[in-house]
């Protein structure tokens, strides 16, 4: 993502976007046709390269092509569809698994080394194949619109060494966080704790070197000076902190339905669907209201609603109806969605036209790091603790007796009343664990209130002050560059467009 943002600033968005779609389509097809786990992982990496380019490049393109009040509306639409896709994927995946039976429909025999069956069955392959027609449709639309949405380009070099150190820091940090709380590393005898500590240390070294290099070279991969802007730094910090809450809600909500309520796929789809729809609605709404209300106020309202949703989640117990779970997730999602457009708008307006791509990437990566931290906490404390409690029940043939009422202790483990008592105990314990995680997420989300105070007024208000906004500072670099016309460049900077006759 950071490299894609940087390249979008130098080369323009159109070619990168269309190239990324091709890579994503290829990765999806390869994932569907994978014959073993190694091939699937390799194909997923290809998917990740393509998909990782699309979000920051799409956001940067919208920031260039729309200015003033139109910019946050465009960013709101992109944010709404992005989060709708992120959260709808388990719903869509489950629907594909339940609806598609290629082996029966095509009369394929799955045994005997049938090569057609090997790439068309079982149903999980179609979760990936579904991306191919979607990607081709998106590529067709992008190609058809390509004459009208190329963004400005400028001369500059790709700081390969800076990209290496920053990329190393991100990869090491994200993998290190993912391993926190793991019991083992598949296929190795390495201690996950030690490996995680080494990777996190390497991430710190990479960040330090990236910052030092960014301050010493003329045109760095990621300019640390961007963070001198209080608005830019605040947008990144809000994205980081709310990303933590987002991971807790989407993953913790699914775990709660599964491990506390013992809900099936339909209940999980219902709960996550409410979260997905509400997040998309909030992101879309924020793109419209920031025209009239300040970025600061919209973000604060979104944070308040998100915190309220997490507080409600912290009150869940093993008897809560799934409808209540869906409602609380929807409340959180709507509040989180309201924060999406203000932080993206604040970041791109603070960075200016020369760094729209980098600004979009930084905000997105900050959210992903926050989500990775949230996932690490869920793994290290939540899932690990639940698994440990399950192990305690079956530690010895009679260990289950201490977890059931005295009147049932003369019954065998397989007795239906004993099974029910153990499930009720495990449900209560899992609920208490998840409650603690939701409380922590609410506290972390509340920490975003302070940086949100620096996000500023209504979108585009600074840029419309004819030369006083950061975006307009760089207008002269873009107007003469390849891309939109001079009038379009002024409008994309947030300046009021000229009268139609003057533009002509």
C-alpha positions as CSV (number, residue, x, y, z in Angstrom):
1,X,0.0,0.0,0.0
2,X,2.7,2.6,0.8
3,X,4.5,1.8,-2.4
4,X,1.3,2.0,-4.4
5,X,0.5,5.4,-2.9
6,X,4.0,6.7,-3.7
7,X,3.8,5.4,-7.3
8,X,0.3,7.0,-7.7
9,X,1.8,10.3,-6.8
10,X,4.5,9.9,-9.4
11,X,2.9,8.0,-12.3
12,X,-0.8,8.7,-11.9
13,X,-3.5,6.4,-10.8
14,X,-5.1,5.0,-13.9
15,X,-2.4,2.5,-15.0
16,X,-1.7,1.4,-11.5
17,X,-5.3,0.8,-10.8
18,X,-5.9,-1.2,-13.9
19,X,-2.7,-3.2,-13.5
20,X,-3.6,-4.0,-9.9
21,X,-7.0,-5.3,-11.1
22,X,-5.2,-7.7,-13.5
23,X,-2.9,-8.9,-10.7
24,X,-5.9,-9.4,-8.4
25,X,-7.9,-11.3,-11.0
26,X,-4.9,-13.6,-11.7
27,X,-4.3,-14.2,-8.0
28,X,-8.0,-15.1,-7.5
29,X,-7.9,-17.6,-10.4
30,X,-4.7,-19.1,-9.1
31,X,-6.2,-19.4,-5.5
32,X,-9.3,-21.1,-6.8
33,X,-7.2,-23.6,-8.8
34,X,-4.6,-24.3,-6.0
35,X,-3.9,-28.0,-5.4
36,X,-2.2,-27.7,-2.0
37,X,-1.8,-25.2,0.9
38,X,1.5,-23.8,-0.4
39,X,0.0,-23.0,-3.8
40,X,-3.0,-21.4,-2.0
41,X,-0.7,-19.2,0.2
42,X,1.3,-18.1,-2.9
43,X,-1.8,-17.2,-4.8
44,X,-3.2,-15.3,-1.8
45,X,0.1,-13.3,-1.8
46,X,-0.6,-12.4,-5.5
47,X,-4.1,-11.4,-4.5
48,X,-2.7,-9.2,-1.7
49,X,-0.4,-7.4,-4.0
50,X,-3.2,-6.5,-6.4
51,X,-5.8,-5.8,-3.7
52,X,-3.4,-3.7,-1.7
53,X,-2.8,-1.3,-4.5
54,X,-6.5,-0.7,-5.2
55,X,-7.5,1.1,-2.0
56,X,-4.9,3.8,-1.7
57,X,-4.8,4.4,-5.5
58,X,-8.6,4.6,-5.7
59,X,-8.7,7.0,-2.7
60,X,-5.9,9.1,-4.2
61,X,-7.7,9.2,-7.6
62,X,-10.9,10.4,-6.0
63,X,-9.0,13.1,-4.0
64,X,-7.5,14.4,-7.3
65,X,-10.7,14.3,-9.4
66,X,-13.1,15.8,-6.8
67,X,-12.5,19.0,-4.9
68,X,-14.3,21.1,-2.2
69,X,-17.5,19.5,-0.9
70,X,-17.4,16.9,-3.6
71,X,-14.2,15.3,-2.3
72,X,-15.5,14.0,1.0
73,X,-18.6,12.7,-0.8
74,X,-16.4,10.7,-3.2
75,X,-14.2,9.5,-0.3
76,X,-17.4,8.5,1.6
77,X,-18.6,6.4,-1.3
78,X,-15.2,4.7,-1.6
79,X,-15.0,4.1,2.1
80,X,-18.6,2.8,2.3
81,X,-18.0,0.3,-0.5
82,X,-14.5,-0.7,0.9
83,X,-15.9,-1.6,4.3
84,X,-19.0,-3.2,2.8
85,X,-16.7,-5.5,0.9
86,X,-14.4,-6.2,3.9
87,X,-17.2,-7.1,6.2
88,X,-19.5,-8.8,3.6
89,X,-16.9,-11.3,2.5
90,X,-17.7,-13.9,5.2
91,X,-21.3,-13.6,4.3
92,X,-20.7,-14.0,0.6
93,X,-18.2,-16.8,1.2
94,X,-20.7,-18.7,3.3
95,X,-23.4,-18.2,0.7
96,X,-21.1,-19.6,-2.1
97,X,-20.2,-22.6,0.0
98,X,-23.8,-23.3,0.7
99,X,-25.1,-22.7,-2.9
100,X,-22.5,-24.0,-5.3
101,X,-21.9,-27.7,-5.8
102,X,-19.9,-27.9,-9.0
103,X,-19.2,-31.6,-8.7
104,X,-23.0,-32.5,-8.7
105,X,-24.0,-29.8,-11.2
106,X,-21.4,-30.9,-13.8
107,X,-21.5,-34.6,-13.0
108,X,-17.8,-34.6,-12.0
109,X,-16.2,-37.5,-10.3
110,X,-13.9,-36.1,-7.6
111,X,-11.8,-39.2,-7.5
112,X,-9.5,-40.9,-9.9
113,X,-7.3,-37.8,-10.7
114,X,-10.0,-36.0,-12.8
115,X,-8.2,-32.8,-13.8
116,X,-11.5,-30.9,-14.3
117,X,-12.8,-31.8,-10.9
118,X,-9.4,-30.8,-9.4
119,X,-9.9,-27.2,-10.4
120,X,-13.7,-26.9,-10.1
121,X,-14.6,-28.9,-7.0
122,X,-15.1,-28.6,-4.0
123,X,-17.2,-25.5,-3.4
124,X,-14.6,-23.4,-1.6
125,X,-12.8,-22.8,-4.9
126,X,-15.7,-20.7,-6.1
127,X,-15.2,-18.3,-3.3
128,X,-12.0,-17.2,-5.2
129,X,-13.4,-17.8,-8.7
130,X,-16.2,-15.3,-7.8
131,X,-13.6,-12.5,-7.9
132,X,-12.7,-13.2,-11.5
133,X,-16.0,-11.9,-13.2
134,X,-16.2,-9.1,-10.6
135,X,-12.6,-8.1,-11.4
136,X,-13.2,-8.3,-15.1
137,X,-16.3,-6.1,-14.8
138,X,-14.3,-3.5,-12.8
139,X,-11.5,-3.6,-15.3
140,X,-13.9,-3.0,-18.2
141,X,-15.4,0.0,-16.4
142,X,-12.0,1.4,-15.5
143,X,-10.9,1.0,-19.2
144,X,-14.1,2.6,-20.5
145,X,-13.6,5.6,-18.1
146,X,-9.8,5.8,-18.5
147,X,-9.7,9.0,-20.7
148,X,-11.5,11.0,-18.0
149,X,-9.8,9.9,-14.7
150,X,-6.1,10.0,-15.2
151,X,-4.5,12.0,-12.3
152,X,-1.5,14.4,-12.4
153,X,2.0,13.0,-12.7
154,X,5.2,14.5,-11.7
155,X,8.9,13.9,-11.9
156,X,10.5,12.0,-9.1
157,X,12.3,8.8,-8.2
158,X,11.2,5.8,-6.3
159,X,13.3,5.6,-3.1
160,X,13.9,1.9,-3.3
161,X,16.0,1.7,-0.2
162,X,13.5,3.7,1.8
163,X,10.7,1.5,0.5
164,X,12.7,-1.6,1.6
165,X,13.2,-0.5,5.1
166,X,9.6,0.8,5.6
167,X,8.2,-2.4,4.0
168,X,10.4,-4.5,6.2
169,X,9.1,-2.7,9.3
170,X,5.5,-3.2,8.2
171,X,5.9,-6.9,7.4
172,X,8.0,-7.7,10.5
173,X,5.6,-5.7,12.7
174,X,2.4,-7.2,11.4
175,X,3.7,-10.8,11.5
176,X,5.2,-10.2,15.0
177,X,1.8,-9.0,16.2
178,X,0.0,-11.9,14.6
179,X,2.2,-14.4,16.4
180,X,1.5,-12.8,19.8
181,X,-0.2,-15.5,22.0
182,X,0.3,-18.3,19.5
183,X,1.1,-21.7,20.9
184,X,3.4,-22.8,18.1
185,X,4.4,-21.9,14.5
186,X,3.2,-24.5,12.1
187,X,5.9,-26.7,10.7
188,X,8.6,-25.5,13.0
189,X,9.8,-26.0,16.6
190,X,10.5,-22.3,17.1
191,X,9.2,-20.5,20.2
192,X,6.5,-18.1,18.9
193,X,7.2,-15.7,21.8
194,X,10.9,-15.3,20.8
195,X,10.1,-15.1,17.1
196,X,7.5,-12.4,17.8
197,X,9.9,-10.4,19.9
198,X,12.6,-10.6,17.3
199,X,10.2,-9.5,14.5
200,X,8.8,-6.6,16.6
201,X,12.4,-5.5,17.4
202,X,13.2,-5.6,13.7
203,X,10.1,-3.5,13.0
204,X,11.3,-0.8,15.4
205,X,14.7,-0.8,13.7
206,X,13.1,-0.5,10.3
207,X,10.9,2.4,11.4
208,X,13.9,4.3,12.9
209,X,16.0,3.8,9.7
210,X,13.1,4.9,7.5
211,X,12.6,8.1,9.5
212,X,16.3,8.9,9.5
213,X,16.5,8.3,5.7
214,X,13.3,10.2,5.1
215,X,14.9,13.3,6.8
216,X,18.1,13.0,4.8
217,X,17.1,12.5,1.2
218,X,15.4,15.0,-1.0
219,X,12.5,13.0,-2.3
220,X,12.0,10.1,0.3
221,X,9.7,7.2,0.0
222,X,7.7,8.4,3.0
223,X,8.4,11.9,4.1
224,X,8.4,12.1,7.9
225,X,7.8,15.8,7.6
226,X,4.2,15.1,6.7
227,X,3.7,14.2,10.4
228,X,4.6,17.7,11.4
229,X,1.1,18.6,10.3
230,X,-1.1,18.1,13.4
231,X,-4.1,17.4,11.2
232,X,-2.2,14.7,9.2
233,X,-0.8,13.0,12.3
234,X,-4.2,13.2,14.0
235,X,-5.9,11.5,11.1
236,X,-3.4,8.7,11.1
237,X,-3.7,8.3,14.9
238,X,-7.5,8.2,14.8
239,X,-7.3,5.6,12.0
240,X,-4.9,3.5,14.2
241,X,-7.1,3.6,17.3
242,X,-10.4,3.1,15.6
243,X,-8.9,0.2,13.7
244,X,-8.3,-1.6,17.0
245,X,-12.0,-1.2,17.9
246,X,-13.0,-2.3,14.4
247,X,-11.0,-5.6,14.7
248,X,-12.5,-6.3,18.1
249,X,-16.0,-5.7,16.9
250,X,-15.9,-7.7,13.7
251,X,-13.8,-10.7,15.1
252,X,-15.0,-10.5,18.6
253,X,-18.6,-10.3,17.5
254,X,-18.2,-13.4,15.4
255,X,-16.4,-15.3,18.2
256,X,-19.1,-14.3,20.7
257,X,-21.9,-15.7,18.4
258,X,-19.9,-18.9,17.9
259,X,-18.3,-19.6,21.3
260,X,-20.9,-18.0,23.7
261,X,-24.2,-18.3,21.9
262,X,-23.3,-21.4,19.9
263,X,-24.8,-19.8,16.9
264,X,-24.5,-21.3,13.5
265,X,-23.5,-19.7,10.1
266,X,-26.9,-18.0,9.7
267,X,-26.6,-16.2,13.0
268,X,-23.0,-15.2,12.2
269,X,-24.0,-13.9,8.8
270,X,-26.9,-11.9,10.4
271,X,-24.7,-10.3,13.0
272,X,-21.8,-9.5,10.6
273,X,-24.2,-8.3,8.0
274,X,-25.6,-5.7,10.4
275,X,-22.1,-4.5,11.1
276,X,-21.3,-4.4,7.4
277,X,-24.4,-2.5,6.3
278,X,-24.2,0.0,9.2
279,X,-20.5,0.7,8.6
280,X,-21.1,1.4,4.9
281,X,-24.1,3.6,5.7
282,X,-22.0,5.6,8.2
283,X,-19.2,6.1,5.8
284,X,-21.6,7.2,3.1
285,X,-23.4,9.6,5.4
286,X,-20.2,11.2,6.7
287,X,-19.2,12.1,3.2
288,X,-22.3,14.3,3.0
289,X,-22.5,15.8,6.5
290,X,-18.9,17.0,6.5
291,X,-20.0,19.6,3.9
292,X,-22.0,21.3,6.7
293,X,-20.3,20.1,9.9
294,X,-16.7,20.1,10.8
295,X,-14.5,17.1,10.4
296,X,-13.8,17.3,14.1
297,X,-17.5,17.2,15.1
298,X,-18.4,14.4,12.7
299,X,-15.5,12.3,14.0
300,X,-16.4,13.0,17.7
301,X,-20.0,12.0,17.0
302,X,-18.8,8.8,15.3
303,X,-16.5,8.0,18.2
304,X,-19.2,8.5,20.8
305,X,-21.6,6.2,18.9
306,X,-18.8,3.6,18.5
307,X,-17.9,3.7,22.2
308,X,-21.6,3.4,23.0
309,X,-21.8,0.3,20.9
310,X,-18.8,-1.3,22.6
311,X,-20.2,-0.5,26.0
312,X,-23.4,-2.3,25.1
313,X,-21.3,-5.2,23.9
314,X,-19.5,-5.3,27.3
315,X,-22.9,-5.9,28.9
316,X,-23.5,-9.1,26.9
317,X,-24.0,-12.4,28.6
318,X,-24.7,-15.9,27.5
319,X,-28.4,-15.2,27.4
320,X,-28.3,-12.2,25.1
321,X,-30.4,-12.7,21.9
322,X,-28.6,-12.7,18.6
323,X,-30.9,-9.7,17.5
324,X,-29.4,-7.7,20.3
325,X,-25.9,-8.7,19.2
326,X,-26.6,-7.6,15.6
327,X,-28.1,-4.3,16.9
328,X,-25.0,-3.4,19.0
329,X,-22.7,-4.3,16.2
330,X,-24.7,-2.2,13.8
331,X,-24.5,0.8,16.3
332,X,-20.8,0.4,16.5
333,X,-20.5,0.0,12.7
334,X,-22.4,3.2,12.0
335,X,-20.3,5.2,14.4
336,X,-17.1,3.8,13.0
337,X,-18.3,4.5,9.5
338,X,-18.8,8.2,10.4
339,X,-15.1,8.5,11.2
340,X,-13.9,7.1,7.9
341,X,-14.4,10.1,5.6
342,X,-13.2,12.9,8.0
343,X,-9.9,11.2,8.7
344,X,-9.3,10.4,5.0
345,X,-10.2,14.0,4.0
346,X,-8.1,15.6,6.7
347,X,-5.1,13.5,5.7
348,X,-5.2,14.3,1.9
349,X,-5.9,18.0,2.5
350,X,-3.0,18.2,4.9
351,X,-0.6,16.4,2.6
352,X,-1.5,18.3,-0.6
353,X,-1.7,17.2,-4.2
354,X,1.9,16.0,-4.4
355,X,1.2,13.4,-1.7
356,X,-2.5,12.4,-2.1
357,X,-1.4,8.7,-2.7
358,X,1.0,8.6,0.2
359,X,-1.6,10.2,2.5
360,X,-4.3,7.7,1.5
361,X,-1.9,4.8,2.1
362,X,-0.8,6.0,5.5
363,X,-4.3,6.3,6.8
364,X,-5.2,2.8,5.4
365,X,-2.0,1.2,6.8
366,X,-2.6,2.9,10.2
367,X,-6.0,1.3,10.3
368,X,-4.6,-2.1,9.4
369,X,-1.9,-1.9,12.1
370,X,-4.6,-1.0,14.6
371,X,-6.6,-4.1,13.4
372,X,-3.5,-6.2,13.7
373,X,-3.0,-5.1,17.3
374,X,-6.6,-5.9,18.0
375,X,-6.3,-9.3,16.4
376,X,-3.2,-10.0,18.4
377,X,-4.9,-9.2,21.7
378,X,-7.9,-11.3,20.7
379,X,-5.6,-14.2,19.9
380,X,-3.2,-13.7,22.9
381,X,-5.9,-13.3,25.5
382,X,-9.3,-14.2,24.1
383,X,-9.1,-17.3,22.0
384,X,-6.1,-18.6,23.9
385,X,-7.9,-18.4,27.2
386,X,-11.0,-20.0,25.8
387,X,-9.0,-22.8,24.4
388,X,-7.1,-23.2,27.7
389,X,-10.4,-23.5,29.6
390,X,-11.6,-26.1,27.2
391,X,-8.4,-28.1,27.8
392,X,-9.0,-27.9,31.5
393,X,-12.3,-29.7,31.2
394,X,-10.7,-32.7,29.6
395,X,-7.3,-32.7,31.3
396,X,-8.2,-35.9,33.1
397,X,-11.1,-38.3,32.8
398,X,-12.8,-36.8,35.9
399,X,-11.7,-33.2,35.6
400,X,-15.0,-32.1,34.1
401,X,-16.7,-32.9,37.5
402,X,-15.5,-29.6,39.1
403,X,-17.3,-27.6,36.4
404,X,-20.8,-29.0,36.8
405,X,-23.4,-28.9,39.6
406,X,-23.0,-31.4,42.4
407,X,-26.2,-33.2,41.6
408,X,-24.8,-34.2,38.2
409,X,-21.4,-35.5,39.3
410,X,-22.6,-39.1,39.5
411,X,-23.4,-39.0,35.8
412,X,-20.9,-39.9,32.9
413,X,-19.4,-37.2,30.7
414,X,-21.6,-38.2,27.7
415,X,-24.8,-37.7,29.7
416,X,-26.9,-35.1,27.9
417,X,-27.4,-33.1,31.2
418,X,-23.7,-33.1,31.8
419,X,-23.0,-31.9,28.3
420,X,-25.6,-29.1,28.7
421,X,-24.1,-28.1,32.0
422,X,-20.6,-28.0,30.6
423,X,-21.8,-25.9,27.6
424,X,-23.5,-23.4,29.9
425,X,-20.4,-23.1,32.0
426,X,-18.1,-22.6,29.0
427,X,-20.6,-20.1,27.6
428,X,-20.5,-18.0,30.7
429,X,-16.7,-18.1,30.9
430,X,-16.3,-17.2,27.3
431,X,-18.8,-14.3,27.7
432,X,-16.8,-12.9,30.7
433,X,-13.6,-13.0,28.6
434,X,-15.2,-11.3,25.6
435,X,-16.7,-8.6,27.9
436,X,-13.2,-7.6,29.0
437,X,-12.0,-7.4,25.4
438,X,-14.9,-5.1,24.5
439,X,-14.2,-2.9,27.5
440,X,-10.5,-2.5,26.4
441,X,-11.7,-1.7,22.8
442,X,-14.0,1.0,24.2
443,X,-11.1,2.6,26.1
444,X,-8.8,2.5,23.1
445,X,-11.5,4.0,20.9
446,X,-12.0,6.7,23.5
447,X,-8.3,7.6,23.2
448,X,-9.1,8.7,19.7
449,X,-11.1,11.6,21.0
450,X,-8.1,13.8,21.7
451,X,-6.4,13.6,18.2
452,X,-9.8,14.0,16.6
453,X,-10.0,17.5,18.0
454,X,-7.3,18.5,15.5
455,X,-9.0,17.3,12.4
456,X,-10.4,20.8,11.5
457,X,-13.5,22.4,10.1
458,X,-15.7,21.5,7.1
459,X,-14.1,19.7,4.3
460,X,-12.3,21.9,1.7
461,X,-12.7,25.1,3.9
462,X,-9.0,25.6,4.2
463,X,-8.3,25.0,0.6
464,X,-11.0,27.4,-0.5
465,X,-9.1,30.2,1.2
466,X,-7.2,30.7,-2.1
467,X,-3.7,29.7,-1.3
468,X,-3.9,29.2,2.4
469,X,-4.8,25.5,2.3
470,X,-2.1,22.8,2.1
471,X,-3.7,21.4,-1.1
472,X,-3.5,24.7,-3.0
473,X,0.1,25.1,-2.0
474,X,1.0,22.4,-4.5
475,X,-1.4,23.4,-7.2
476,X,1.3,24.8,-9.5
477,X,3.1,21.4,-9.5
478,X,0.0,19.6,-10.8
479,X,-1.6,22.1,-13.2
480,X,1.1,21.9,-15.7
481,X,1.5,18.1,-15.3
482,X,-0.1,15.4,-17.4
483,X,-3.7,14.8,-16.3
484,X,-6.7,17.0,-15.6
485,X,-7.0,20.4,-17.1
486,X,-5.9,23.6,-15.3
487,X,-9.5,24.2,-14.3
488,X,-9.8,20.6,-13.1
489,X,-6.6,21.0,-11.2
490,X,-7.9,24.0,-9.3
491,X,-11.2,22.2,-8.5
492,X,-9.3,19.1,-7.3
493,X,-7.4,21.3,-4.9
494,X,-10.6,22.3,-3.2
495,X,-10.8,25.7,-4.9
496,X,-14.1,26.9,-6.2
497,X,-14.3,26.1,-9.9
498,X,-14.5,29.0,-12.4
499,X,-17.6,29.9,-14.2
500,X,-18.3,27.6,-17.2
501,X,-17.7,30.3,-19.8
502,X,-14.3,31.2,-18.2
503,X,-13.4,27.5,-18.0
504,X,-14.1,27.1,-21.7
